[in-house]
Amino acid sequence: MSLDVSPHLLSAAETGEVREEDFVATVRASLPYAYDLVATLTAELRAGTAEFADNQTPPPSERERGQLLRALSSDAIRGSLERHFDVALAFQNCHRVAVFRPESRGGATHTRFTSLRSQILNQSPEFRDC
C-alpha cells in the first residue's frame, strides 16, 4: 500500500524539504491501522512501568497487515513514527510490534527482544507466508 500523498505535500517534496508533521499526517491518513497501533502501544508504555509494550494480536485482515509491514519496512515512515511518538520501535513476525523508550535502545531488554534468538523463538508455522 502506497501513501496517499496530497498535491500540497507532493509540491513541497518537489521544491524542497517536507515538514515532518505533514509527513506524519499523511502516514496517519494512509496507514491508519499501523499509526493507531503505534499510538496505542505508546500510550500503554507511558501509562505503566514496563520496559516496553508490544502487540501480539494479528491484524484483522491482510489490508491491515500490509499497512503494518509498509510502515515498519520504510526507513522514512518508521523513523518519523519513532520521532513523532518519541519511542524506539522493534518488530518481529508479521505483526509483533514493540515500543521502547528511546533510551532503552541497545539496553538489555531491547537487545534481547531484537536478538536472533528471540526472532527464532517467536516464529510459528502460521506466520510463514504473512
C-alpha positions as CSV (number, residue, x, y, z in Angstrom):
1,M,0.0,0.0,0.0
2,S,1.4,3.3,-1.0
3,L,0.9,6.6,0.9
4,D,-1.9,8.8,-0.3
5,V,0.1,11.9,-0.9
6,S,-1.7,15.2,-1.3
7,P,-0.9,17.6,-4.1
8,H,0.4,20.1,-1.5
9,L,2.8,17.6,0.1
10,L,4.0,16.4,-3.4
11,S,4.7,20.0,-4.3
12,A,6.6,20.6,-1.1
13,A,8.7,17.5,-1.8
14,E,9.4,18.6,-5.4
15,T,10.5,22.1,-4.3
16,G,12.4,21.4,-1.1
17,E,12.1,20.0,2.4
18,V,8.9,18.3,3.7
19,R,7.7,19.2,7.2
20,E,7.7,16.0,9.3
21,E,4.3,17.0,10.8
22,D,2.9,16.9,7.2
23,F,4.5,13.6,6.5
24,V,3.2,12.0,9.7
25,A,-0.3,13.3,9.0
26,T,0.0,11.6,5.6
27,V,1.1,8.3,7.3
28,R,-1.7,8.6,9.8
29,A,-4.3,9.0,7.0
30,S,-2.8,6.4,4.6
31,L,-1.8,3.7,7.2
32,P,-4.4,4.2,10.0
33,Y,-4.0,0.7,11.4
34,A,-0.2,1.0,11.8
35,Y,-0.4,4.5,13.1
36,D,-3.1,3.7,15.6
37,L,-1.3,0.5,16.8
38,V,1.9,2.5,17.5
39,A,-0.2,5.2,19.2
40,T,-1.9,2.7,21.4
41,L,1.3,0.9,22.3
42,T,3.0,4.2,23.1
43,A,0.1,5.1,25.5
44,E,0.4,1.7,27.1
45,L,4.1,2.2,27.6
46,R,3.7,5.7,29.1
47,A,0.9,4.6,31.4
48,G,3.0,1.8,33.1
49,T,6.4,0.9,34.3
50,A,7.1,-1.9,31.9
51,E,10.3,-1.6,29.8
52,F,8.2,-2.0,26.6
53,A,4.7,-2.5,25.3
54,D,4.0,-4.9,22.4
55,N,1.3,-6.2,20.2
56,Q,0.9,-10.0,19.8
57,T,-2.6,-9.9,18.2
58,P,-2.6,-10.5,14.4
59,P,-4.2,-7.7,12.3
60,P,-7.8,-8.3,11.4
61,S,-7.1,-8.6,7.7
62,E,-4.3,-8.6,5.1
63,R,-5.1,-5.0,4.4
64,E,-4.1,-4.0,8.0
65,R,-1.1,-6.4,7.9
66,G,0.0,-4.7,4.7
67,Q,-0.2,-1.3,6.4
68,L,1.9,-2.5,9.3
69,L,4.5,-4.0,7.1
70,R,4.7,-0.9,4.9
71,A,5.1,1.4,8.0
72,L,7.8,-0.7,9.6
73,S,9.8,-1.6,6.5
74,S,10.2,2.0,5.3
75,D,13.0,3.8,7.0
76,A,11.3,7.2,6.5
77,I,8.0,6.1,7.8
78,R,9.4,4.1,10.7
79,G,11.8,6.9,11.7
80,S,9.0,9.5,11.5
81,L,6.8,7.5,13.8
82,E,9.6,7.0,16.2
83,R,10.3,10.7,16.4
84,H,6.6,11.6,16.5
85,F,5.8,9.3,19.4
86,D,9.3,9.6,21.0
87,V,9.8,5.8,21.0
88,A,12.1,3.1,19.6
89,L,10.2,0.6,17.5
90,A,11.1,-3.1,17.3
91,F,9.4,-5.6,15.0
92,Q,9.1,-9.4,14.8
93,N,6.9,-11.7,12.7
94,C,4.2,-10.2,10.7
95,H,2.6,-8.2,13.5
96,R,4.5,-8.2,16.7
97,V,5.4,-4.6,17.1
98,A,7.0,-3.3,20.3
99,V,7.6,0.2,21.5
100,F,10.5,1.0,23.8
101,R,11.6,4.3,25.4
102,P,14.3,5.8,23.2
103,E,16.9,5.5,25.9
104,S,16.2,1.7,26.1
105,R,17.5,1.2,22.6
106,G,20.6,-1.0,22.9
107,G,19.8,-1.9,26.5
108,A,19.5,-5.5,27.8
109,T,15.7,-5.8,27.2
110,H,15.7,-4.2,23.8
111,T,18.8,-6.2,22.7
112,R,17.1,-9.4,23.9
113,F,13.8,-8.5,22.1
114,T,15.7,-7.8,18.8
115,S,18.1,-10.7,19.1
116,L,18.4,-13.6,16.6
117,R,17.3,-16.0,19.4
118,S,14.1,-14.0,20.1
119,Q,13.4,-13.8,16.4
120,I,13.7,-17.6,16.1
121,L,11.7,-18.3,19.2
122,N,8.8,-16.1,18.0
123,Q,8.3,-18.0,14.8
124,S,5.4,-20.3,14.1
125,P,4.1,-22.1,11.0
126,E,1.1,-19.8,10.5
127,F,3.4,-16.8,10.0
128,R,5.4,-18.4,7.2
129,D,3.5,-16.6,4.4
130,C,2.5,-13.4,6.1
